[in-house]
């Protein structure tokens, strides 16, 4: 007598279930092995770092009283120590580690390390798309507030969107840095300062001082979004070419500024950037003048003036430093005539 159809189906499902249990058991074992390997690697890196730090200190002391041959050897060892530090950085990008202070405050001690190159690149790609879409939204938002809807509530929505955007960028960038992205220097701090500035704009109450600065700020926001769109379009193309040639990491990002790798083919962006930087200075001067008026009572005016000044100084000094370093490098490459 043949089995009923439902019994055959049940037996097939039960057999697959048993296989699933075995597969999951193997998965759990491999996961435990992976965790043990991660712990071992992290401990070894910490130990190596400590030993190399002690050795570097000893070499520095020795270099003060040694001959030329030993000095050359010490220099070579120091160079290799520096290279090992870079290797450790790349290794740690694939190992769980404690979050920095900012991520701990926002997310808690959650492991944000992505273990595969594919996952890291997918997250970085999603970050870039988020920046592009939000830049376009903010551009149209500023245009709408300036030319169509002259209402306080729409300004508040726009300013809140700016606060949310920059807060989100700082979190996403912190996650990318935990996964090996070499974002550093002023361009990291820039978004924290921008978050603070947007927050102060959000709290600025309606009044004569606000209305005097409103149009200038919205016009600046339009220009800034336009330049950021230009930067994304051209930087992403340049980064793609450099990654293909193996000159840049897969986790390198587009930034709201100028870096050394942008020199070739992207120098046309410099006038746009400098104009935006000096517009920040103009905003600062305008706000300082408003703050000196007798009818100005809002603390936001002076705070915004100071913040725009910080942004101007940070952006201009960093850009000039990059340009100066690149010009010096190019001059060193030019063969000197006897």
C-alpha positions as YAML, in Angstrom:
chain: A
units: angstrom
residues:
- id: 1
  name: UNK
  ca: [0.00, 0.00, 0.00]
- id: 2
  name: UNK
  ca: [1.47, 3.33, -1.07]
- id: 3
  name: UNK
  ca: [2.08, 6.13, 1.43]
- id: 4
  name: UNK
  ca: [-0.31, 9.06, 1.52]
- id: 5
  name: UNK
  ca: [0.98, 12.17, -0.26]
- id: 6
  name: UNK
  ca: [1.05, 14.28, 2.91]
- id: 7
  name: UNK
  ca: [3.19, 11.63, 4.67]
- id: 8
  name: UNK
  ca: [5.75, 11.70, 1.83]
- id: 9
  name: UNK
  ca: [5.86, 15.51, 1.97]
- id: 10
  name: UNK
  ca: [6.29, 15.41, 5.75]
- id: 11
  name: UNK
  ca: [9.19, 12.93, 5.52]
- id: 12
  name: UNK
  ca: [10.93, 15.12, 2.91]
- id: 13
  name: UNK
  ca: [10.49, 18.21, 5.08]
- id: 14
  name: UNK
  ca: [11.71, 16.32, 8.15]
- id: 15
  name: UNK
  ca: [14.80, 15.10, 6.28]
- id: 16
  name: UNK
  ca: [15.63, 18.68, 5.20]
- id: 17
  name: UNK
  ca: [15.07, 19.78, 8.79]
- id: 18
  name: UNK
  ca: [17.62, 17.23, 10.06]
- id: 19
  name: UNK
  ca: [20.13, 18.47, 7.46]
- id: 20
  name: UNK
  ca: [19.46, 22.05, 8.51]
- id: 21
  name: UNK
  ca: [20.19, 21.17, 12.12]
- id: 22
  name: UNK
  ca: [23.50, 19.58, 11.16]
- id: 23
  name: UNK
  ca: [24.44, 22.56, 8.98]
- id: 24
  name: UNK
  ca: [23.56, 25.00, 11.75]
- id: 25
  name: UNK
  ca: [25.63, 22.97, 14.23]
- id: 26
  name: UNK
  ca: [28.66, 23.20, 11.90]
- id: 27
  name: UNK
  ca: [27.96, 26.94, 11.48]
- id: 28
  name: UNK
  ca: [27.97, 27.44, 15.27]
- id: 29
  name: UNK
  ca: [31.27, 25.55, 15.57]
- id: 30
  name: UNK
  ca: [32.86, 27.62, 12.79]
- id: 31
  name: UNK
  ca: [31.54, 30.81, 14.39]
- id: 32
  name: UNK
  ca: [33.15, 29.84, 17.69]
- id: 33
  name: UNK
  ca: [36.43, 29.10, 15.89]
- id: 34
  name: UNK
  ca: [36.18, 32.48, 14.14]
- id: 35
  name: UNK
  ca: [35.61, 34.26, 17.47]
- id: 36
  name: UNK
  ca: [38.63, 32.52, 19.00]
- id: 37
  name: UNK
  ca: [40.78, 33.48, 15.99]
- id: 38
  name: UNK
  ca: [39.61, 37.10, 16.22]
- id: 39
  name: UNK
  ca: [40.52, 37.23, 19.92]
- id: 40
  name: UNK
  ca: [43.95, 35.68, 19.24]
- id: 41
  name: UNK
  ca: [44.69, 38.14, 16.40]
- id: 42
  name: UNK
  ca: [43.57, 41.16, 18.44]
- id: 43
  name: UNK
  ca: [45.73, 40.11, 21.41]
- id: 44
  name: UNK
  ca: [48.74, 39.51, 19.17]
- id: 45
  name: UNK
  ca: [48.37, 42.92, 17.51]
- id: 46
  name: UNK
  ca: [48.16, 44.65, 20.91]
- id: 47
  name: UNK
  ca: [51.25, 42.77, 22.09]
- id: 48
  name: UNK
  ca: [53.16, 43.58, 18.90]
- id: 49
  name: UNK
  ca: [52.24, 47.26, 19.16]
- id: 50
  name: UNK
  ca: [53.50, 47.44, 22.75]
- id: 51
  name: UNK
  ca: [56.77, 45.68, 21.88]
- id: 52
  name: UNK
  ca: [57.35, 47.93, 18.85]
- id: 53
  name: UNK
  ca: [56.58, 51.04, 20.92]
- id: 54
  name: UNK
  ca: [59.16, 49.99, 23.53]
- id: 55
  name: UNK
  ca: [61.67, 49.18, 20.79]
- id: 56
  name: UNK
  ca: [61.14, 52.56, 19.10]
- id: 57
  name: UNK
  ca: [61.77, 54.31, 22.41]
- id: 58
  name: UNK
  ca: [64.97, 52.29, 22.93]
- id: 59
  name: UNK
  ca: [66.16, 53.04, 19.38]
- id: 60
  name: UNK
  ca: [65.59, 56.78, 19.93]
- id: 61
  name: UNK
  ca: [67.81, 56.67, 23.00]
- id: 62
  name: UNK
  ca: [70.46, 54.58, 21.22]
- id: 63
  name: UNK
  ca: [70.57, 56.92, 18.20]
- id: 64
  name: UNK
  ca: [72.00, 59.68, 20.40]
- id: 65
  name: UNK
  ca: [75.25, 57.76, 20.97]
- id: 66
  name: UNK
  ca: [76.01, 55.48, 18.03]
- id: 67
  name: UNK
  ca: [78.17, 55.51, 14.91]
- id: 68
  name: UNK
  ca: [77.00, 56.13, 11.34]
- id: 69
  name: UNK
  ca: [76.53, 52.43, 10.51]
- id: 70
  name: UNK
  ca: [74.32, 51.80, 13.54]
- id: 71
  name: UNK
  ca: [72.36, 54.99, 12.85]
- id: 72
  name: UNK
  ca: [71.56, 53.74, 9.36]
- id: 73
  name: UNK
  ca: [70.37, 50.41, 10.81]
- id: 74
  name: UNK
  ca: [68.21, 52.22, 13.40]
- id: 75
  name: UNK
  ca: [66.63, 54.36, 10.65]
- id: 76
  name: UNK
  ca: [65.85, 51.22, 8.63]
- id: 77
  name: UNK
  ca: [64.26, 49.49, 11.63]
- id: 78
  name: UNK
  ca: [62.18, 52.58, 12.43]
- id: 79
  name: UNK
  ca: [60.92, 52.64, 8.84]
- id: 80
  name: UNK
  ca: [59.90, 48.97, 9.10]
- id: 81
  name: UNK
  ca: [58.14, 49.66, 12.43]
- id: 82
  name: UNK
  ca: [56.10, 52.37, 10.70]
- id: 83
  name: UNK
  ca: [55.18, 49.97, 7.88]
- id: 84
  name: UNK
  ca: [54.07, 47.36, 10.43]
- id: 85
  name: UNK
  ca: [51.79, 49.98, 11.99]
- id: 86
  name: UNK
  ca: [50.03, 50.41, 8.63]
- id: 87
  name: UNK
  ca: [49.67, 46.63, 8.29]
- id: 88
  name: UNK
  ca: [48.14, 46.42, 11.77]
- id: 89
  name: UNK
  ca: [45.62, 49.11, 10.76]
- id: 90
  name: UNK
  ca: [44.56, 47.03, 7.73]
- id: 91
  name: UNK
  ca: [44.34, 43.88, 9.88]
- id: 92
  name: UNK
  ca: [42.15, 45.57, 12.48]
- id: 93
  name: UNK
  ca: [39.68, 46.57, 9.77]
- id: 94
  name: UNK
  ca: [38.58, 42.89, 9.76]
- id: 95
  name: UNK
  ca: [38.58, 42.41, 13.53]
- id: 96
  name: UNK
  ca: [35.94, 43.45, 16.11]
- id: 97
  name: UNK
  ca: [37.12, 46.34, 18.25]
- id: 98
  name: UNK
  ca: [35.82, 48.77, 20.83]
- id: 99
  name: UNK
  ca: [33.91, 51.70, 19.37]
- id: 100
  name: UNK
  ca: [35.21, 55.23, 19.80]
- id: 101
  name: UNK
  ca: [33.62, 57.64, 22.24]
- id: 102
  name: UNK
  ca: [31.15, 59.04, 19.70]
- id: 103
  name: UNK
  ca: [29.84, 55.65, 18.51]
- id: 104
  name: UNK
  ca: [29.64, 54.45, 22.12]
- id: 105
  name: UNK
  ca: [27.46, 57.44, 23.00]
- id: 106
  name: UNK
  ca: [25.21, 56.95, 19.98]
- id: 107
  name: UNK
  ca: [25.05, 53.16, 19.54]
- id: 108
  name: UNK
  ca: [26.56, 51.73, 22.70]
- id: 109
  name: UNK
  ca: [29.23, 49.03, 22.60]
- id: 110
  name: UNK
  ca: [27.83, 47.35, 19.47]
- id: 111
  name: UNK
  ca: [30.23, 45.64, 17.08]
- id: 112
  name: UNK
  ca: [30.04, 47.57, 13.78]
- id: 113
  name: UNK
  ca: [32.90, 45.77, 12.01]
- id: 114
  name: UNK
  ca: [31.93, 44.35, 8.61]
- id: 115
  name: UNK
  ca: [33.93, 41.18, 8.01]
- id: 116
  name: UNK
  ca: [33.98, 40.94, 4.20]
- id: 117
  name: UNK
  ca: [35.30, 43.31, 1.53]
- id: 118
  name: UNK
  ca: [31.97, 43.01, -0.27]
- id: 119
  name: UNK
  ca: [30.02, 44.16, 2.81]
- id: 120
  name: UNK
  ca: [32.45, 47.05, 3.43]
- id: 121
  name: UNK
  ca: [32.23, 48.27, -0.16]
- id: 122
  name: UNK
  ca: [28.42, 47.92, -0.17]
- id: 123
  name: UNK
  ca: [28.18, 50.06, 2.98]
- id: 124
  name: UNK
  ca: [30.56, 52.65, 1.54]
- id: 125
  name: UNK
  ca: [28.59, 52.72, -1.72]
- id: 126
  name: UNK
  ca: [25.33, 53.21, 0.19]
- id: 127
  name: UNK
  ca: [26.96, 56.08, 2.14]
- id: 128
  name: UNK
  ca: [27.93, 57.82, -1.11]
- id: 129
  name: UNK
  ca: [24.41, 57.42, -2.53]
- id: 130
  name: UNK
  ca: [22.94, 58.81, 0.70]
- id: 131
  name: UNK
  ca: [25.17, 61.90, 0.41]
- id: 132
  name: UNK
  ca: [24.20, 62.42, -3.23]
- id: 133
  name: UNK
  ca: [20.44, 62.07, -2.68]
- id: 134
  name: UNK
  ca: [20.49, 64.30, 0.40]
- id: 135
  name: UNK
  ca: [22.55, 66.95, -1.42]
- id: 136
  name: UNK
  ca: [19.90, 67.11, -4.16]
- id: 137
  name: UNK
  ca: [17.06, 67.22, -1.58]
- id: 138
  name: UNK
  ca: [18.79, 70.01, 0.39]
- id: 139
  name: UNK
  ca: [19.42, 71.97, -2.83]
- id: 140
  name: UNK
  ca: [15.74, 71.94, -3.77]
- id: 141
  name: UNK
  ca: [14.77, 72.54, -0.14]
- id: 142
  name: UNK
  ca: [16.86, 75.72, 0.06]
- id: 143
  name: UNK
  ca: [15.54, 76.94, -3.32]
- id: 144
  name: UNK
  ca: [11.95, 76.35, -2.16]
- id: 145
  name: UNK
  ca: [12.49, 78.22, 1.13]
- id: 146
  name: UNK
  ca: [14.19, 81.17, -0.59]
- id: 147
  name: UNK
  ca: [11.93, 81.66, -3.61]
- id: 148
  name: UNK
  ca: [8.60, 79.90, -2.91]
- id: 149
  name: UNK
  ca: [7.72, 79.39, 0.78]
- id: 150
  name: UNK
  ca: [8.75, 82.31, 2.98]
- id: 151
  name: UNK
  ca: [7.44, 80.76, 6.20]
- id: 152
  name: UNK
  ca: [9.13, 80.10, 9.52]
- id: 153
  name: UNK
  ca: [7.82, 76.52, 9.64]
- id: 154
  name: UNK
  ca: [9.43, 75.61, 6.29]
- id: 155
  name: UNK
  ca: [12.71, 77.14, 7.46]
- id: 156
  name: UNK
  ca: [12.52, 75.00, 10.62]
- id: 157
  name: UNK
  ca: [11.92, 71.86, 8.55]
- id: 158
  name: UNK
  ca: [14.92, 72.73, 6.34]
- id: 159
  name: UNK
  ca: [17.18, 73.41, 9.34]
- id: 160
  name: UNK
  ca: [16.04, 70.21, 11.06]
- id: 161
  name: UNK
  ca: [16.85, 68.30, 7.86]
- id: 162
  name: UNK
  ca: [20.36, 69.81, 7.93]
- id: 163
  name: UNK
  ca: [20.87, 68.73, 11.57]
- id: 164
  name: UNK
  ca: [19.64, 65.19, 10.83]
- id: 165
  name: UNK
  ca: [21.77, 64.96, 7.67]
- id: 166
  name: UNK
  ca: [25.04, 65.99, 9.34]
- id: 167
  name: UNK
  ca: [24.35, 63.85, 12.44]
- id: 168
  name: UNK
  ca: [23.76, 60.84, 10.19]
- id: 169
  name: UNK
  ca: [26.95, 61.55, 8.22]
- id: 170
  name: UNK
  ca: [29.05, 61.64, 11.40]
- id: 171
  name: UNK
  ca: [27.65, 58.26, 12.53]
- id: 172
  name: UNK
  ca: [28.13, 56.63, 9.12]
- id: 173
  name: UNK
  ca: [31.66, 58.01, 8.82]
- id: 174
  name: UNK
  ca: [32.52, 56.64, 12.28]
- id: 175
  name: UNK
  ca: [31.31, 53.20, 11.17]
- id: 176
  name: UNK
  ca: [33.41, 53.47, 7.99]
- id: 177
  name: UNK
  ca: [36.49, 54.46, 10.02]
- id: 178
  name: UNK
  ca: [35.93, 51.39, 12.24]
- id: 179
  name: UNK
  ca: [36.04, 49.33, 9.05]
- id: 180
  name: UNK
  ca: [39.33, 50.70, 7.75]
- id: 181
  name: UNK
  ca: [38.35, 53.85, 5.86]
- id: 182
  name: UNK
  ca: [41.16, 56.39, 6.22]
- id: 183
  name: UNK
  ca: [39.04, 59.49, 6.78]
- id: 184
  name: UNK
  ca: [41.11, 61.86, 8.86]
- id: 185
  name: UNK
  ca: [42.00, 65.42, 9.68]
- id: 186
  name: UNK
  ca: [39.76, 68.42, 9.31]
- id: 187
  name: UNK
  ca: [37.29, 66.70, 6.98]
- id: 188
  name: UNK
  ca: [36.16, 64.51, 9.91]
- id: 189
  name: UNK
  ca: [35.72, 67.49, 12.27]
- id: 190
  name: UNK
  ca: [34.01, 69.51, 9.52]
- id: 191
  name: UNK
  ca: [30.75, 67.54, 9.80]
- id: 192
  name: UNK
  ca: [30.66, 67.83, 13.60]
- id: 193
  name: UNK
  ca: [31.03, 71.63, 13.33]
- id: 194
  name: UNK
  ca: [28.36, 71.71, 10.60]
- id: 195
  name: UNK
  ca: [26.01, 69.71, 12.84]
- id: 196
  name: UNK
  ca: [26.50, 72.25, 15.63]
- id: 197
  name: UNK
  ca: [25.95, 75.18, 13.25]
- id: 198
  name: UNK
  ca: [22.72, 73.65, 11.87]
- id: 199
  name: UNK
  ca: [21.50, 73.02, 15.43]
- id: 200
  name: UNK
  ca: [22.07, 76.67, 16.38]
- id: 201
  name: UNK
  ca: [20.24, 77.81, 13.22]
- id: 202
  name: UNK
  ca: [17.33, 75.56, 14.22]
- id: 203
  name: UNK
  ca: [17.05, 77.23, 17.65]
- id: 204
  name: UNK
  ca: [17.32, 80.82, 16.33]
- id: 205
  name: UNK
  ca: [13.93, 82.44, 17.09]
- id: 206
  name: UNK
  ca: [11.93, 84.48, 14.58]
- id: 207
  name: UNK
  ca: [12.81, 88.19, 14.65]
- id: 208
  name: UNK
  ca: [14.44, 91.08, 12.75]
- id: 209
  name: UNK
  ca: [17.97, 89.62, 13.09]
- id: 210
  name: UNK
  ca: [16.85, 86.26, 11.71]
- id: 211
  name: UNK
  ca: [15.08, 87.86, 8.74]
- id: 212
  name: UNK
  ca: [18.16, 89.99, 7.95]
- id: 213
  name: UNK
  ca: [20.35, 86.88, 7.65]
- id: 214
  name: UNK
  ca: [17.77, 84.40, 6.30]
- id: 215
  name: UNK
  ca: [18.16, 85.10, 2.55]
- id: 216
  name: UNK
  ca: [21.96, 85.14, 2.77]
- id: 217
  name: UNK
  ca: [22.02, 81.78, 4.58]
- id: 218
  name: UNK
  ca: [19.60, 80.12, 2.13]
- id: 219
  name: UNK
  ca: [21.57, 81.46, -0.86]
- id: 220
  name: UNK
  ca: [24.75, 80.08, 0.74]
- id: 221
  name: UNK
  ca: [23.02, 76.70, 1.28]
- id: 222
  name: UNK
  ca: [22.03, 76.60, -2.41]
- id: 223
  name: UNK
  ca: [25.61, 77.32, -3.51]
- id: 224
  name: UNK
  ca: [27.06, 74.82, -1.02]
- id: 225
  name: UNK
  ca: [24.73, 72.03, -2.23]
- id: 226
  name: UNK
  ca: [25.59, 72.86, -5.86]
- id: 227
  name: UNK
  ca: [29.34, 72.64, -5.15]
- id: 228
  name: UNK
  ca: [28.90, 69.40, -3.17]
- id: 229
  name: UNK
  ca: [27.04, 67.93, -6.16]
- id: 230
  name: UNK
  ca: [29.91, 68.97, -8.46]
- id: 231
  name: UNK
  ca: [32.44, 67.47, -6.05]
- id: 232
  name: UNK
  ca: [30.58, 64.16, -5.84]
- id: 233
  name: UNK
  ca: [30.24, 63.88, -9.62]
- id: 234
  name: UNK
  ca: [33.90, 64.53, -10.39]
- id: 235
  name: UNK
  ca: [35.51, 62.99, -7.28]
- id: 236
  name: UNK
  ca: [33.64, 59.71, -7.71]
- id: 237
  name: UNK
  ca: [34.90, 59.44, -11.30]
- id: 238
  name: UNK
  ca: [38.47, 60.23, -10.23]
- id: 239
  name: UNK
  ca: [38.31, 57.75, -7.33]
- id: 240
  name: UNK
  ca: [36.99, 55.01, -9.65]
- id: 241
  name: UNK
  ca: [39.95, 55.53, -11.98]
- id: 242
  name: UNK
  ca: [42.49, 55.55, -9.13]
- id: 243
  name: UNK
  ca: [40.98, 52.41, -7.54]
- id: 244
  name: UNK
  ca: [41.17, 50.64, -10.90]
- id: 245
  name: UNK
  ca: [44.87, 51.55, -11.09]
- id: 246
  name: UNK
  ca: [45.35, 50.32, -7.50]
- id: 247
  name: UNK
  ca: [46.39, 53.77, -6.26]
- id: 248
  name: UNK
  ca: [43.46, 54.25, -3.85]
- id: 249
  name: UNK
  ca: [41.66, 52.04, -1.33]
- id: 250
  name: UNK
  ca: [38.17, 50.69, -2.06]
- id: 251
  name: UNK
  ca: [36.98, 52.51, 1.10]
- id: 252
  name: UNK
  ca: [38.17, 56.00, 0.09]
- id: 253
  name: UNK
  ca: [35.32, 58.53, 0.07]
- id: 254
  name: UNK
  ca: [34.30, 61.74, -1.63]
- id: 255
  name: UNK
  ca: [34.73, 64.73, 0.72]
- id: 256
  name: UNK
  ca: [33.50, 68.34, 0.95]
- id: 257
  name: UNK
  ca: [37.01, 69.65, 0.40]
- id: 258
  name: UNK
  ca: [40.26, 69.16, -1.49]
- id: 259
  name: UNK
  ca: [42.77, 66.36, -0.94]
- id: 260
  name: UNK
  ca: [46.07, 65.51, -2.62]
- id: 261
  name: UNK
  ca: [44.64, 62.74, -4.81]
- id: 262
  name: UNK
  ca: [42.26, 65.29, -6.39]
- id: 263
  name: UNK
  ca: [45.12, 67.30, -7.90]
- id: 264
  name: UNK
  ca: [45.13, 65.51, -11.24]
- id: 265
  name: UNK
  ca: [42.09, 66.57, -13.26]
- id: 266
  name: UNK
  ca: [40.12, 68.16, -10.40]
- id: 267
  name: UNK
  ca: [41.96, 71.45, -9.84]
- id: 268
  name: UNK
  ca: [39.11, 73.26, -11.62]
- id: 269
  name: UNK
  ca: [37.10, 72.70, -8.41]
- id: 270
  name: UNK
  ca: [39.45, 74.93, -6.41]
- id: 271
  name: UNK
  ca: [37.90, 78.30, -7.44]
- id: 272
  name: UNK
  ca: [34.41, 76.98, -6.52]
- id: 273
  name: UNK
  ca: [35.72, 75.74, -3.17]
- id: 274
  name: UNK
  ca: [37.56, 78.95, -2.30]
- id: 275
  name: UNK
  ca: [34.51, 81.04, -3.24]
- id: 276
  name: UNK
  ca: [32.40, 78.91, -0.87]
- id: 277
  name: UNK
  ca: [35.01, 79.21, 1.89]
- id: 278
  name: UNK
  ca: [35.12, 82.99, 1.62]
- id: 279
  name: UNK
  ca: [31.32, 83.08, 1.59]
- id: 280
  name: UNK
  ca: [31.56, 81.44, 5.03]
- id: 281
  name: UNK
  ca: [33.82, 84.33, 6.09]
- id: 282
  name: UNK
  ca: [31.27, 86.78, 4.66]
- id: 283
  name: UNK
  ca: [28.54, 85.05, 6.69]
- id: 284
  name: UNK
  ca: [30.68, 85.39, 9.81]
- id: 285
  name: UNK
  ca: [31.34, 89.10, 9.24]
- id: 286
  name: UNK
  ca: [27.63, 89.74, 8.56]
- id: 287
  name: UNK
  ca: [26.65, 87.98, 11.79]
- id: 288
  name: UNK
  ca: [29.29, 89.80, 13.85]
- id: 289
  name: UNK
  ca: [27.88, 93.10, 12.53]
- id: 290
  name: UNK
  ca: [24.33, 92.02, 13.41]
- id: 291
  name: UNK
  ca: [25.55, 91.02, 16.88]
- id: 292
  name: UNK
  ca: [26.83, 94.56, 17.51]
- id: 293
  name: UNK
  ca: [23.41, 96.13, 16.93]
- id: 294
  name: UNK
  ca: [21.64, 97.37, 20.04]
- id: 295
  name: UNK
  ca: [18.40, 95.57, 19.13]
- id: 296
  name: UNK
  ca: [20.18, 92.18, 18.86]
- id: 297
  name: UNK
  ca: [19.32, 90.04, 21.87]
- id: 298
  name: UNK
  ca: [19.77, 86.49, 20.53]
- id: 299
  name: UNK
  ca: [22.86, 84.51, 21.58]
- id: 300
  name: UNK
  ca: [22.61, 82.52, 18.34]
- id: 301
  name: UNK
  ca: [23.96, 85.47, 16.31]
- id: 302
  name: UNK
  ca: [27.38, 85.55, 17.97]
- id: 303
  name: UNK
  ca: [27.58, 81.73, 18.17]
- id: 304
  name: UNK
  ca: [26.83, 81.35, 14.45]
- id: 305
  name: UNK
  ca: [29.38, 84.07, 13.59]
- id: 306
  name: UNK
  ca: [32.03, 82.19, 15.55]
- id: 307
  name: UNK
  ca: [31.08, 78.82, 14.00]
- id: 308
  name: UNK
  ca: [31.18, 80.18, 10.42]
- id: 309
  name: UNK
  ca: [34.61, 81.65, 11.22]
- id: 310
  name: UNK
  ca: [35.84, 78.24, 12.46]
- id: 311
  name: UNK
  ca: [34.54, 76.59, 9.28]
- id: 312
  name: UNK
  ca: [36.23, 79.23, 7.11]
- id: 313
  name: UNK
  ca: [39.60, 78.91, 8.87]
- id: 314
  name: UNK
  ca: [39.50, 75.10, 8.89]
- id: 315
  name: UNK
  ca: [38.51, 74.82, 5.22]
- id: 316
  name: UNK
  ca: [40.90, 77.47, 3.89]
- id: 317
  name: UNK
  ca: [43.94, 76.42, 5.93]
- id: 318
  name: UNK
  ca: [43.46, 72.73, 5.10]
- id: 319
  name: UNK
  ca: [42.98, 73.41, 1.39]
- id: 320
  name: UNK
  ca: [46.00, 75.73, 1.25]
- id: 321
  name: UNK
  ca: [48.10, 73.15, 3.10]
- id: 322
  name: UNK
  ca: [47.17, 70.43, 0.57]
- id: 323
  name: UNK
  ca: [47.86, 72.75, -2.40]
- id: 324
  name: UNK
  ca: [51.22, 73.85, -0.91]
- id: 325
  name: UNK
  ca: [52.32, 70.25, -0.27]
- id: 326
  name: UNK
  ca: [51.33, 69.20, -3.80]
- id: 327
  name: UNK
  ca: [53.13, 72.13, -5.43]
- id: 328
  name: UNK
  ca: [56.28, 71.32, -3.41]
- id: 329
  name: UNK
  ca: [56.10, 67.65, -4.46]
- id: 330
  name: UNK
  ca: [55.70, 68.61, -8.12]
- id: 331
  name: UNK
  ca: [58.69, 70.95, -7.89]
- id: 332
  name: UNK
  ca: [60.84, 68.18, -6.37]
- id: 333
  name: UNK
  ca: [59.97, 65.93, -9.33]
- id: 334
  name: UNK
  ca: [61.23, 68.51, -11.82]
- id: 335
  name: UNK
  ca: [64.90, 67.74, -12.60]
- id: 336
  name: UNK
  ca: [67.20, 70.59, -11.58]
- id: 337
  name: UNK
  ca: [69.38, 72.10, -14.28]
- id: 338
  name: UNK
  ca: [73.09, 72.24, -13.51]
...
